[in-house]
């Protein structure tokens, strides 16, 4: 599952194909045992993987560094992949709205406030 998610993030032009693969694997009703012994289905593991990357902070390094660019590309690819999963009804709209969109708005708002403070200091 992590391999599929990783490929989807770093190859966003194939996100639709990876989302369709996930939908088909989900229909197969695959079950996995977690580290704590709990039984998880494919969709739960998929959504947890997407959420983990979505919530991962951007590295605080130079914006032109390879590490920063790679993290940004992964983040954007993850958002595209989540959108494709949503179009195939693998991710509920409620989660997209409550978790993703609100989080992105808060992040943008925080960045704007930070930039305004820096501008005011200069």
C-alpha positions, 0 to 999 in steps of 0.5 A: 500500500505504501508503495502505491501511495509513494508512486502516486505522490511522486508521479502525479500525472498517473494519480488517476491510475493509482486511485483506480488501482486502489479502488479495485484493491479495496473492492477485493476486501483485503484485510491486514493486521496492524502492529497492535493486532487490530484488523484494518481494511485496505481503505483504512491503511490507504487513508492513514498513509495519505493523512500522514503525508498530508500532516507532515511539516515542510522541512525548515531548510532553504526553499531552493534546497533539494530536500525542500523541493522534494517535500513540496512535490510530495505534498502536492502529489499527495493532494492530487492523489487524495483528489483522485481518490475523492472523485472515485468516492474512496475518500468522503467529501466530509473528510476533504472539507473538514481535514484538508481544505480547513487545514490548507486555509489555516496554513495559508492564513498563518503564512500570510500573517507571518509575512505581514509581521516580517514586512511590518518589521522591515 
